[in-house]
Protein backbone atom coordinates (compact mmCIF):
# COMPACT_ATOMS: atom_id res chain seq x y z
CA UNK A 1 0.00 0.00 0.00
CA UNK A 2 2.87 2.33 0.92
CA UNK A 3 4.54 1.68 -2.46
CA UNK A 4 1.34 2.53 -4.33
CA UNK A 5 0.91 5.81 -2.41
CA UNK A 6 4.57 6.74 -3.09
CA UNK A 7 4.17 6.07 -6.81
CA UNK A 8 1.02 8.21 -6.95
CA UNK A 9 2.77 11.00 -5.07
CA UNK A 10 5.76 10.92 -7.41
CA UNK A 11 3.46 10.96 -10.44
CA UNK A 12 1.58 14.00 -9.12
CA UNK A 13 4.87 15.77 -8.48
CA UNK A 14 6.00 15.13 -12.06
CA UNK A 15 2.68 16.45 -13.38
CA UNK A 16 3.18 19.55 -11.22
CA UNK A 17 6.68 19.99 -12.66
CA UNK A 18 5.42 21.75 -15.78
CA UNK A 19 3.86 24.51 -13.71
CA UNK A 20 6.98 24.92 -11.59
CA UNK A 21 9.37 25.33 -14.49
CA UNK A 22 6.94 27.50 -16.41
CA UNK A 23 6.92 29.89 -13.49
CA UNK A 24 10.71 30.20 -13.42
CA UNK A 25 13.50 30.58 -15.93
CA UNK A 26 13.76 27.52 -18.23
CA UNK A 27 17.42 26.81 -17.38
CA UNK A 28 17.82 28.07 -13.80
CA UNK A 29 15.37 28.06 -10.89
CA UNK A 30 16.24 30.78 -8.38
CA UNK A 31 17.29 29.08 -5.11
CA UNK A 32 15.42 31.88 -3.26
CA UNK A 33 12.21 31.12 -5.13
CA UNK A 34 9.24 29.66 -3.25
CA UNK A 35 9.12 26.91 -5.86
CA UNK A 36 12.78 25.92 -5.57
CA UNK A 37 12.27 23.22 -2.95
CA UNK A 38 9.47 21.77 -5.06
CA UNK A 39 11.79 21.65 -8.09
CA UNK A 40 14.33 19.66 -6.07
CA UNK A 41 11.62 17.22 -4.91
CA UNK A 42 10.62 16.79 -8.55
CA UNK A 43 14.24 15.97 -9.39
CA UNK A 44 14.27 13.28 -6.73
CA UNK A 45 10.98 11.88 -8.01
CA UNK A 46 12.24 11.84 -11.60
CA UNK A 47 15.42 10.09 -10.50
CA UNK A 48 13.55 7.46 -8.45
CA UNK A 49 11.17 6.68 -11.33
CA UNK A 50 14.05 6.15 -13.74
CA UNK A 51 14.93 2.45 -14.06
CA UNK A 52 18.07 2.27 -16.23
CA UNK A 53 21.27 3.15 -14.39
CA UNK A 54 22.75 4.86 -17.45
CA UNK A 55 19.74 7.21 -17.56
CA UNK A 56 20.12 7.81 -13.83
CA UNK A 57 23.75 8.82 -14.43
CA UNK A 58 22.62 11.23 -17.14
CA UNK A 59 20.04 12.79 -14.82
CA UNK A 60 22.62 13.31 -12.07
CA UNK A 61 24.88 14.97 -14.63
CA UNK A 62 22.03 17.33 -15.61
CA UNK A 63 21.37 18.09 -11.93
CA UNK A 64 25.06 18.94 -11.57
CA UNK A 65 24.67 21.48 -14.38
CA UNK A 66 21.69 23.00 -12.58
CA UNK A 67 23.61 23.31 -9.29
CA UNK A 68 26.48 25.14 -11.03
CA UNK A 69 24.06 27.59 -12.65
CA UNK A 70 22.20 28.05 -9.38
CA UNK A 71 25.46 28.62 -7.51
CA UNK A 72 26.47 31.26 -10.05
CA UNK A 73 23.09 32.92 -9.65
CA UNK A 74 23.47 32.90 -5.85
CA UNK A 75 26.91 34.53 -6.18
CA UNK A 76 25.39 37.21 -8.41
CA UNK A 77 22.86 37.87 -5.65
CA UNK A 78 25.63 37.97 -3.03
CA UNK A 79 24.46 34.83 -1.25
CA UNK A 80 27.85 33.13 -0.82
CA UNK A 81 26.62 30.69 1.81
CA UNK A 82 23.92 29.35 -0.54
CA UNK A 83 26.44 29.16 -3.38
CA UNK A 84 28.78 27.10 -1.23
CA UNK A 85 25.91 24.77 -0.30
CA UNK A 86 24.96 24.35 -3.96
CA UNK A 87 28.57 23.56 -4.90
CA UNK A 88 28.56 20.82 -2.29
CA UNK A 89 25.34 19.45 -3.79
CA UNK A 90 27.03 19.70 -7.19
CA UNK A 91 29.86 17.45 -5.98
CA UNK A 92 27.32 14.94 -4.64
CA UNK A 93 25.65 14.83 -8.06
CA UNK A 94 29.01 14.15 -9.70
CA UNK A 95 29.72 11.34 -7.27
CA UNK A 96 26.29 9.79 -7.76
CA UNK A 97 26.61 10.07 -11.55
CA UNK A 98 29.91 8.16 -11.39
CA UNK A 99 28.36 5.45 -9.22
CA UNK A 100 25.32 5.07 -11.48
CA UNK A 101 27.54 4.85 -14.54
CA UNK A 102 29.68 2.15 -12.93
CA UNK A 103 26.53 0.22 -11.95
CA UNK A 104 25.26 0.52 -15.52
CA UNK A 105 28.53 -0.84 -16.90
CA UNK A 106 28.48 -3.74 -14.44
CA UNK A 107 24.90 -4.50 -15.52
CA UNK A 108 26.02 -4.69 -19.15
CA UNK A 109 24.17 -1.55 -20.29
CA UNK A 110 25.39 0.34 -23.34
CA UNK A 111 26.81 3.49 -21.75
CA UNK A 112 28.82 4.90 -24.68
CA UNK A 113 26.28 7.61 -25.63
CA UNK A 114 25.77 8.63 -21.98
CA UNK A 115 29.54 8.78 -21.38
CA UNK A 116 30.05 11.03 -24.42
CA UNK A 117 27.30 13.36 -23.21
CA UNK A 118 28.68 13.43 -19.66
CA UNK A 119 32.21 14.19 -20.89
CA UNK A 120 30.96 17.10 -23.04
CA UNK A 121 28.94 18.54 -20.16
CA UNK A 122 31.88 18.04 -17.81
CA UNK A 123 34.18 20.02 -20.10
CA UNK A 124 31.65 22.86 -20.32
CA UNK A 125 31.31 22.97 -16.54
CA UNK A 126 35.09 23.11 -16.17
CA UNK A 127 35.14 26.17 -18.44
CA UNK A 128 32.35 27.81 -16.42
CA UNK A 129 34.15 27.15 -13.12
CA UNK A 130 37.41 28.54 -14.53
CA UNK A 131 35.54 31.65 -15.65
CA UNK A 132 34.14 32.09 -12.15
CA UNK A 133 37.61 31.79 -10.62
CA UNK A 134 38.84 34.61 -12.86
CA UNK A 135 36.22 37.03 -11.53
CA UNK A 136 37.78 39.67 -9.31
CA UNK A 137 34.55 40.59 -7.53
CA UNK A 138 34.24 37.23 -5.74
CA UNK A 139 35.61 36.81 -2.20
CA UNK A 140 38.44 34.39 -1.58
CA UNK A 141 36.21 32.06 0.43
CA UNK A 142 33.86 31.68 -2.55
CA UNK A 143 36.80 31.16 -4.88
CA UNK A 144 38.12 28.42 -2.58
CA UNK A 145 34.82 26.58 -2.90
CA UNK A 146 34.84 27.03 -6.67
CA UNK A 147 38.45 25.84 -6.86
CA UNK A 148 37.55 22.73 -4.92
CA UNK A 149 34.56 22.12 -7.18
CA UNK A 150 36.78 22.60 -10.24
CA UNK A 151 39.33 20.14 -8.86
CA UNK A 152 36.63 17.53 -8.26
CA UNK A 153 35.14 18.32 -11.64
CA UNK A 154 38.45 17.69 -13.39
CA UNK A 155 38.92 14.43 -11.47
CA UNK A 156 35.43 13.33 -12.48
CA UNK A 157 36.16 14.37 -16.05
CA UNK A 158 39.27 12.17 -16.07
CA UNK A 159 37.24 9.26 -14.72
CA UNK A 160 34.57 9.75 -17.35
CA UNK A 161 37.20 9.99 -20.08
CA UNK A 162 38.80 6.77 -18.81
CA UNK A 163 35.39 5.10 -18.68
CA UNK A 164 34.62 6.33 -22.20
CA UNK A 165 37.98 5.03 -23.46
CA UNK A 166 37.35 1.69 -21.78
CA UNK A 167 33.88 1.55 -23.26
CA UNK A 168 35.27 2.31 -26.70
CA UNK A 169 37.91 -0.41 -26.27
CA UNK A 170 35.23 -2.89 -25.17
CA UNK A 171 33.09 -1.91 -28.13
CA UNK A 172 36.06 -2.21 -30.49
CA UNK A 173 36.84 -5.68 -29.11
CA UNK A 174 33.20 -6.66 -29.42
CA UNK A 175 33.14 -5.47 -33.04
CA UNK A 176 36.42 -7.28 -33.69
CA UNK A 177 35.00 -10.49 -32.19
CA UNK A 178 31.84 -10.04 -34.22
CA UNK A 179 33.87 -9.58 -37.41
CA UNK A 180 35.93 -12.67 -36.55
CA UNK A 181 32.76 -14.63 -35.86
CA UNK A 182 31.27 -13.47 -39.16
CA UNK A 183 34.49 -14.34 -41.00
CA UNK A 184 34.56 -17.79 -39.39
CA UNK A 185 30.90 -18.33 -40.15
CA UNK A 186 31.47 -17.28 -43.76
CA UNK A 187 34.51 -19.54 -44.03
CA UNK A 188 32.56 -22.40 -42.48
CA UNK A 189 29.70 -21.80 -44.87
CA UNK A 190 32.06 -21.71 -47.85
CA UNK A 191 33.72 -24.96 -46.70
CA UNK A 192 30.33 -26.56 -46.22
CA UNK A 193 29.30 -25.37 -49.67
CA UNK A 194 32.49 -26.74 -51.25
CA UNK A 195 32.05 -30.02 -49.39
CA UNK A 196 28.43 -30.24 -50.46
CA UNK A 197 29.47 -29.55 -54.06
CA UNK A 198 32.16 -32.25 -53.84
CA UNK A 199 29.64 -34.72 -52.43
CA UNK A 200 27.17 -33.82 -55.17
CA UNK A 201 29.81 -34.32 -57.85
CA UNK A 202 30.92 -37.57 -56.22
CA UNK A 203 27.33 -38.82 -56.04
CA UNK A 204 26.78 -37.82 -59.65
CA UNK A 205 29.99 -39.60 -60.70
CA UNK A 206 28.93 -42.75 -58.81
CA UNK A 207 25.49 -42.58 -60.39
CA UNK A 208 27.01 -42.25 -63.86
CA UNK A 209 29.43 -45.09 -63.10
CA UNK A 210 26.60 -47.29 -61.87
CA UNK A 211 24.54 -46.41 -64.91
CA UNK A 212 27.45 -47.36 -67.17
CA UNK A 213 27.85 -50.65 -65.29
CA UNK A 214 24.16 -51.40 -65.67
CA UNK A 215 24.33 -50.53 -69.34
CA UNK A 216 27.41 -52.75 -69.84
CA UNK A 217 25.70 -55.63 -68.04
CA UNK A 218 22.59 -55.13 -70.11
CA UNK A 219 24.65 -55.17 -73.30
CA UNK A 220 26.52 -58.28 -72.11
CA UNK A 221 23.24 -59.96 -71.25
CA UNK A 222 21.81 -59.01 -74.61
CA UNK A 223 24.90 -60.35 -76.40
CA UNK A 224 24.74 -63.62 -74.45
CA UNK A 225 21.06 -63.96 -75.25
CA UNK A 226 21.75 -63.32 -78.90
CA UNK A 227 24.61 -65.85 -78.93
CA UNK A 228 22.40 -68.37 -77.18
CA UNK A 229 19.61 -67.73 -79.66
CA UNK A 230 22.02 -68.19 -82.56
CA UNK A 231 23.33 -71.39 -81.00
CA UNK A 232 19.78 -72.69 -80.62
CA UNK A 233 19.04 -71.72 -84.19
CA UNK A 234 22.14 -73.52 -85.39
CA UNK A 235 21.24 -76.58 -83.31
CA UNK A 236 17.73 -76.50 -84.76
CA UNK A 237 19.11 -76.22 -88.28
CA UNK A 238 21.54 -79.08 -87.58
CA UNK A 239 18.73 -81.23 -86.23
CA UNK A 240 16.60 -80.34 -89.25
CA UNK A 241 19.43 -81.41 -91.58
CA UNK A 242 19.92 -84.62 -89.63
CA UNK A 243 16.19 -85.29 -89.81
CA UNK A 244 16.16 -84.58 -93.52
CA UNK A 245 19.18 -86.82 -94.00
CA UNK A 246 17.49 -89.58 -92.01
CA UNK A 247 14.38 -89.17 -94.13
CA UNK A 248 16.42 -89.43 -97.32
CA UNK A 249 18.19 -92.50 -96.00
CA UNK A 250 14.84 -93.98 -94.99
CA UNK A 251 13.45 -93.35 -98.48
CA UNK A 252 16.55 -94.84 -100.05
CA UNK A 253 16.28 -97.89 -97.81
CA UNK A 254 12.60 -98.15 -98.58
CA UNK A 255 13.40 -97.99 -102.28
CA UNK A 256 15.99 -100.72 -101.90
CA UNK A 257 13.52 -102.86 -100.01
CA UNK A 258 10.95 -102.44 -102.73
CA UNK A 259 13.48 -103.35 -105.36
CA UNK A 260 14.44 -106.44 -103.48
CA UNK A 261 10.81 -107.46 -103.04
CA UNK A 262 10.14 -106.91 -106.70
CA UNK A 263 13.19 -108.83 -107.69
CA UNK A 264 12.15 -111.62 -105.46
CA UNK A 265 8.65 -111.62 -106.91
CA UNK A 266 10.04 -111.74 -110.37
CA UNK A 267 12.19 -114.67 -109.53
CA UNK A 268 9.29 -116.43 -107.91
CA UNK A 269 7.00 -115.92 -110.89
CA UNK A 270 9.59 -117.20 -113.41
CA UNK A 271 9.97 -120.55 -111.59
CA UNK A 272 8.99 -123.72 -113.80
C-alpha beads as a LAMMPS data file, in Angstrom:
LAMMPS data file: protein, C-alpha beads

272 atoms
271 bonds

1 atom types
1 bond types

-500.0 500.0 xlo xhi
-500.0 500.0 ylo yhi
-500.0 500.0 zlo zhi

Masses

1 110.0

Atoms # bond

1 1 1 0.000 0.000 0.000
2 1 1 2.872 2.331 0.916
3 1 1 4.542 1.677 -2.465
4 1 1 1.337 2.527 -4.334
5 1 1 0.906 5.807 -2.410
6 1 1 4.575 6.736 -3.088
7 1 1 4.174 6.068 -6.806
8 1 1 1.020 8.213 -6.949
9 1 1 2.765 11.005 -5.067
10 1 1 5.757 10.918 -7.414
11 1 1 3.460 10.960 -10.439
12 1 1 1.584 14.002 -9.120
13 1 1 4.870 15.772 -8.480
14 1 1 6.004 15.126 -12.062
15 1 1 2.677 16.452 -13.375
16 1 1 3.176 19.549 -11.223
17 1 1 6.684 19.992 -12.663
18 1 1 5.415 21.754 -15.776
19 1 1 3.857 24.508 -13.714
20 1 1 6.983 24.917 -11.588
21 1 1 9.374 25.334 -14.493
22 1 1 6.939 27.499 -16.407
23 1 1 6.916 29.891 -13.487
24 1 1 10.715 30.196 -13.422
25 1 1 13.504 30.582 -15.933
26 1 1 13.759 27.519 -18.232
27 1 1 17.421 26.814 -17.375
28 1 1 17.820 28.073 -13.796
29 1 1 15.365 28.058 -10.885
30 1 1 16.244 30.783 -8.380
31 1 1 17.294 29.077 -5.107
32 1 1 15.425 31.878 -3.259
33 1 1 12.213 31.125 -5.132
34 1 1 9.240 29.664 -3.246
35 1 1 9.125 26.908 -5.862
36 1 1 12.781 25.921 -5.573
37 1 1 12.270 23.220 -2.946
38 1 1 9.474 21.769 -5.062
39 1 1 11.793 21.646 -8.094
40 1 1 14.334 19.657 -6.067
41 1 1 11.620 17.223 -4.913
42 1 1 10.620 16.794 -8.551
43 1 1 14.242 15.974 -9.393
44 1 1 14.273 13.278 -6.729
45 1 1 10.981 11.877 -8.007
46 1 1 12.242 11.840 -11.596
47 1 1 15.416 10.094 -10.499
48 1 1 13.551 7.455 -8.445
49 1 1 11.166 6.684 -11.326
50 1 1 14.048 6.148 -13.745
51 1 1 14.931 2.451 -14.061
52 1 1 18.068 2.274 -16.232
53 1 1 21.270 3.155 -14.393
54 1 1 22.749 4.857 -17.454
55 1 1 19.741 7.206 -17.562
56 1 1 20.122 7.807 -13.828
57 1 1 23.753 8.823 -14.429
58 1 1 22.625 11.227 -17.145
59 1 1 20.037 12.794 -14.823
60 1 1 22.622 13.310 -12.066
61 1 1 24.878 14.971 -14.633
62 1 1 22.033 17.331 -15.607
63 1 1 21.371 18.095 -11.933
64 1 1 25.064 18.943 -11.568
65 1 1 24.670 21.481 -14.382
66 1 1 21.689 22.999 -12.575
67 1 1 23.610 23.307 -9.287
68 1 1 26.478 25.144 -11.026
69 1 1 24.062 27.592 -12.654
70 1 1 22.201 28.054 -9.376
71 1 1 25.459 28.618 -7.513
72 1 1 26.470 31.262 -10.047
73 1 1 23.087 32.925 -9.654
74 1 1 23.467 32.898 -5.850
75 1 1 26.913 34.528 -6.183
76 1 1 25.390 37.212 -8.409
77 1 1 22.860 37.874 -5.645
78 1 1 25.627 37.972 -3.031
79 1 1 24.463 34.827 -1.245
80 1 1 27.846 33.130 -0.825
81 1 1 26.615 30.691 1.811
82 1 1 23.917 29.352 -0.535
83 1 1 26.437 29.165 -3.380
84 1 1 28.775 27.096 -1.232
85 1 1 25.906 24.772 -0.300
86 1 1 24.959 24.352 -3.962
87 1 1 28.573 23.565 -4.898
88 1 1 28.558 20.823 -2.288
89 1 1 25.339 19.447 -3.793
90 1 1 27.032 19.704 -7.194
91 1 1 29.859 17.445 -5.980
92 1 1 27.322 14.944 -4.643
93 1 1 25.654 14.832 -8.056
94 1 1 29.014 14.154 -9.701
95 1 1 29.724 11.343 -7.266
96 1 1 26.289 9.788 -7.764
97 1 1 26.615 10.072 -11.549
98 1 1 29.913 8.156 -11.393
99 1 1 28.358 5.453 -9.222
100 1 1 25.316 5.068 -11.483
101 1 1 27.537 4.854 -14.536
102 1 1 29.679 2.147 -12.925
103 1 1 26.533 0.222 -11.953
104 1 1 25.261 0.517 -15.522
105 1 1 28.528 -0.843 -16.896
106 1 1 28.479 -3.744 -14.441
107 1 1 24.904 -4.505 -15.517
108 1 1 26.022 -4.689 -19.151
109 1 1 24.171 -1.554 -20.286
110 1 1 25.391 0.344 -23.340
111 1 1 26.811 3.493 -21.750
112 1 1 28.817 4.896 -24.681
113 1 1 26.278 7.609 -25.625
114 1 1 25.773 8.634 -21.983
115 1 1 29.544 8.785 -21.376
116 1 1 30.050 11.032 -24.419
117 1 1 27.301 13.359 -23.213
118 1 1 28.677 13.434 -19.658
119 1 1 32.206 14.188 -20.888
120 1 1 30.963 17.095 -23.038
121 1 1 28.936 18.535 -20.156
122 1 1 31.882 18.035 -17.813
123 1 1 34.185 20.020 -20.105
124 1 1 31.652 22.858 -20.322
125 1 1 31.310 22.969 -16.536
126 1 1 35.089 23.113 -16.167
127 1 1 35.140 26.173 -18.441
128 1 1 32.352 27.805 -16.417
129 1 1 34.154 27.148 -13.121
130 1 1 37.405 28.538 -14.531
131 1 1 35.543 31.653 -15.648
132 1 1 34.136 32.087 -12.148
133 1 1 37.606 31.788 -10.625
134 1 1 38.843 34.610 -12.858
135 1 1 36.225 37.028 -11.532
136 1 1 37.784 39.670 -9.306
137 1 1 34.552 40.591 -7.528
138 1 1 34.244 37.234 -5.738
139 1 1 35.610 36.813 -2.204
140 1 1 38.440 34.393 -1.581
141 1 1 36.207 32.058 0.432
142 1 1 33.858 31.681 -2.548
143 1 1 36.800 31.162 -4.877
144 1 1 38.121 28.419 -2.584
145 1 1 34.822 26.584 -2.900
146 1 1 34.836 27.031 -6.671
147 1 1 38.450 25.836 -6.864
148 1 1 37.548 22.730 -4.923
149 1 1 34.558 22.118 -7.183
150 1 1 36.782 22.595 -10.240
151 1 1 39.331 20.137 -8.865
152 1 1 36.630 17.533 -8.262
153 1 1 35.136 18.318 -11.644
154 1 1 38.454 17.689 -13.388
155 1 1 38.916 14.434 -11.469
156 1 1 35.435 13.335 -12.477
157 1 1 36.161 14.369 -16.051
158 1 1 39.271 12.171 -16.072
159 1 1 37.238 9.260 -14.715
160 1 1 34.566 9.754 -17.346
161 1 1 37.199 9.987 -20.077
162 1 1 38.798 6.774 -18.813
163 1 1 35.388 5.096 -18.682
164 1 1 34.619 6.327 -22.200
165 1 1 37.976 5.031 -23.458
166 1 1 37.354 1.692 -21.780
167 1 1 33.881 1.555 -23.260
168 1 1 35.272 2.312 -26.702
169 1 1 37.906 -0.411 -26.267
170 1 1 35.232 -2.891 -25.173
171 1 1 33.092 -1.912 -28.135
172 1 1 36.061 -2.209 -30.491
173 1 1 36.845 -5.679 -29.109
174 1 1 33.204 -6.656 -29.424
175 1 1 33.139 -5.473 -33.042
176 1 1 36.422 -7.285 -33.690
177 1 1 35.004 -10.487 -32.193
178 1 1 31.844 -10.040 -34.221
179 1 1 33.866 -9.581 -37.408
180 1 1 35.934 -12.666 -36.549
181 1 1 32.763 -14.634 -35.861
182 1 1 31.271 -13.470 -39.159
183 1 1 34.486 -14.339 -40.996
184 1 1 34.560 -17.789 -39.387
185 1 1 30.899 -18.328 -40.151
186 1 1 31.467 -17.278 -43.756
187 1 1 34.513 -19.536 -44.028
188 1 1 32.565 -22.398 -42.478
189 1 1 29.703 -21.801 -44.871
190 1 1 32.055 -21.712 -47.849
191 1 1 33.717 -24.956 -46.704
192 1 1 30.328 -26.561 -46.222
193 1 1 29.298 -25.367 -49.669
194 1 1 32.492 -26.743 -51.245
195 1 1 32.048 -30.020 -49.386
196 1 1 28.427 -30.242 -50.464
197 1 1 29.468 -29.551 -54.055
198 1 1 32.165 -32.254 -53.844
199 1 1 29.635 -34.721 -52.433
200 1 1 27.168 -33.824 -55.167
201 1 1 29.806 -34.317 -57.850
202 1 1 30.920 -37.566 -56.217
203 1 1 27.334 -38.819 -56.039
204 1 1 26.778 -37.819 -59.651
205 1 1 29.987 -39.598 -60.699
206 1 1 28.930 -42.747 -58.811
207 1 1 25.489 -42.581 -60.388
208 1 1 27.006 -42.250 -63.856
209 1 1 29.432 -45.085 -63.096
210 1 1 26.602 -47.293 -61.873
211 1 1 24.539 -46.409 -64.908
212 1 1 27.453 -47.365 -67.166
213 1 1 27.853 -50.651 -65.289
214 1 1 24.155 -51.398 -65.669
215 1 1 24.329 -50.531 -69.341
216 1 1 27.409 -52.752 -69.842
217 1 1 25.705 -55.634 -68.038
218 1 1 22.587 -55.126 -70.113
219 1 1 24.653 -55.172 -73.299
220 1 1 26.516 -58.279 -72.110
221 1 1 23.237 -59.957 -71.247
222 1 1 21.814 -59.011 -74.612
223 1 1 24.902 -60.348 -76.402
224 1 1 24.739 -63.622 -74.454
225 1 1 21.057 -63.964 -75.249
226 1 1 21.754 -63.317 -78.896
227 1 1 24.611 -65.846 -78.928
228 1 1 22.395 -68.374 -77.175
229 1 1 19.615 -67.726 -79.662
230 1 1 22.016 -68.186 -82.561
231 1 1 23.334 -71.393 -80.996
232 1 1 19.778 -72.692 -80.616
233 1 1 19.038 -71.722 -84.186
234 1 1 22.137 -73.525 -85.389
235 1 1 21.236 -76.582 -83.305
236 1 1 17.732 -76.505 -84.757
237 1 1 19.108 -76.222 -88.276
238 1 1 21.542 -79.079 -87.583
239 1 1 18.725 -81.227 -86.234
240 1 1 16.600 -80.342 -89.247
241 1 1 19.426 -81.412 -91.576
242 1 1 19.919 -84.615 -89.634
243 1 1 16.188 -85.289 -89.808
244 1 1 16.163 -84.577 -93.524
245 1 1 19.184 -86.824 -94.003
246 1 1 17.495 -89.580 -92.011
247 1 1 14.381 -89.168 -94.129
248 1 1 16.425 -89.433 -97.318
249 1 1 18.186 -92.498 -96.001
250 1 1 14.844 -93.985 -94.989
251 1 1 13.451 -93.348 -98.476
252 1 1 16.548 -94.843 -100.047
253 1 1 16.282 -97.887 -97.810
254 1 1 12.597 -98.155 -98.581
255 1 1 13.401 -97.991 -102.276
256 1 1 15.986 -100.715 -101.899
257 1 1 13.520 -102.861 -100.011
258 1 1 10.948 -102.441 -102.734
259 1 1 13.481 -103.354 -105.358
260 1 1 14.439 -106.445 -103.476
261 1 1 10.805 -107.457 -103.039
262 1 1 10.140 -106.906 -106.702
263 1 1 13.192 -108.831 -107.686
264 1 1 12.145 -111.625 -105.455
265 1 1 8.648 -111.621 -106.907
266 1 1 10.040 -111.739 -110.371
267 1 1 12.191 -114.672 -109.526
268 1 1 9.287 -116.434 -107.914
269 1 1 7.002 -115.918 -110.891
270 1 1 9.591 -117.199 -113.407
271 1 1 9.971 -120.553 -111.590
272 1 1 8.985 -123.723 -113.799

Bonds

1 1 1 2
2 1 2 3
3 1 3 4
4 1 4 5
5 1 5 6
6 1 6 7
7 1 7 8
8 1 8 9
9 1 9 10
10 1 10 11
11 1 11 12
12 1 12 13
13 1 13 14
14 1 14 15
15 1 15 16
16 1 16 17
17 1 17 18
18 1 18 19
19 1 19 20
20 1 20 21
21 1 21 22
22 1 22 23
23 1 23 24
24 1 24 25
25 1 25 26
26 1 26 27
27 1 27 28
28 1 28 29
29 1 29 30
30 1 30 31
31 1 31 32
32 1 32 33
33 1 33 34
34 1 34 35
35 1 35 36
36 1 36 37
37 1 37 38
38 1 38 39
39 1 39 40
40 1 40 41
41 1 41 42
42 1 42 43
43 1 43 44
44 1 44 45
45 1 45 46
46 1 46 47
47 1 47 48
48 1 48 49
49 1 49 50
50 1 50 51
51 1 51 52
52 1 52 53
53 1 53 54
54 1 54 55
55 1 55 56
56 1 56 57
57 1 57 58
58 1 58 59
59 1 59 60
60 1 60 61
61 1 61 62
62 1 62 63
63 1 63 64
64 1 64 65
65 1 65 66
66 1 66 67
67 1 67 68
68 1 68 69
69 1 69 70
70 1 70 71
71 1 71 72
72 1 72 73
73 1 73 74
74 1 74 75
75 1 75 76
76 1 76 77
77 1 77 78
78 1 78 79
79 1 79 80
80 1 80 81
81 1 81 82
82 1 82 83
83 1 83 84
84 1 84 85
85 1 85 86
86 1 86 87
87 1 87 88
88 1 88 89
89 1 89 90
90 1 90 91
91 1 91 92
92 1 92 93
93 1 93 94
94 1 94 95
95 1 95 96
96 1 96 97
97 1 97 98
98 1 98 99
99 1 99 100
100 1 100 101
101 1 101 102
102 1 102 103
103 1 103 104
104 1 104 105
105 1 105 106
106 1 106 107
107 1 107 108
108 1 108 109
109 1 109 110
110 1 110 111
111 1 111 112
112 1 112 113
113 1 113 114
114 1 114 115
115 1 115 116
116 1 116 117
117 1 117 118
118 1 118 119
119 1 119 120
120 1 120 121
121 1 121 122
122 1 122 123
123 1 123 124
124 1 124 125
125 1 125 126
126 1 126 127
127 1 127 128
128 1 128 129
129 1 129 130
130 1 130 131
131 1 131 132
132 1 132 133
133 1 133 134
134 1 134 135
135 1 135 136
136 1 136 137
137 1 137 138
138 1 138 139
139 1 139 140
140 1 140 141
141 1 141 142
142 1 142 143
143 1 143 144
144 1 144 145
145 1 145 146
146 1 146 147
147 1 147 148
148 1 148 149
149 1 149 150
150 1 150 151
151 1 151 152
152 1 152 153
153 1 153 154
154 1 154 155
155 1 155 156
156 1 156 157
157 1 157 158
158 1 158 159
159 1 159 160
160 1 160 161
161 1 161 162
162 1 162 163
163 1 163 164
164 1 164 165
165 1 165 166
166 1 166 167
167 1 167 168
168 1 168 169
169 1 169 170
170 1 170 171
171 1 171 172
172 1 172 173
173 1 173 174
174 1 174 175
175 1 175 176
176 1 176 177
177 1 177 178
178 1 178 179
179 1 179 180
180 1 180 181
181 1 181 182
182 1 182 183
183 1 183 184
184 1 184 185
185 1 185 186
186 1 186 187
187 1 187 188
188 1 188 189
189 1 189 190
190 1 190 191
191 1 191 192
192 1 192 193
193 1 193 194
194 1 194 195
195 1 195 196
196 1 196 197
197 1 197 198
198 1 198 199
199 1 199 200
200 1 200 201
201 1 201 202
202 1 202 203
203 1 203 204
204 1 204 205
205 1 205 206
206 1 206 207
207 1 207 208
208 1 208 209
209 1 209 210
210 1 210 211
211 1 211 212
212 1 212 213
213 1 213 214
214 1 214 215
215 1 215 216
216 1 216 217
217 1 217 218
218 1 218 219
219 1 219 220
220 1 220 221
221 1 221 222
222 1 222 223
223 1 223 224
224 1 224 225
225 1 225 226
226 1 226 227
227 1 227 228
228 1 228 229
229 1 229 230
230 1 230 231
231 1 231 232
232 1 232 233
233 1 233 234
234 1 234 235
235 1 235 236
236 1 236 237
237 1 237 238
238 1 238 239
239 1 239 240
240 1 240 241
241 1 241 242
242 1 242 243
243 1 243 244
244 1 244 245
245 1 245 246
246 1 246 247
247 1 247 248
248 1 248 249
249 1 249 250
250 1 250 251
251 1 251 252
252 1 252 253
253 1 253 254
254 1 254 255
255 1 255 256
256 1 256 257
257 1 257 258
258 1 258 259
259 1 259 260
260 1 260 261
261 1 261 262
262 1 262 263
263 1 263 264
264 1 264 265
265 1 265 266
266 1 266 267
267 1 267 268
268 1 268 269
269 1 269 270
270 1 270 271
271 1 271 272
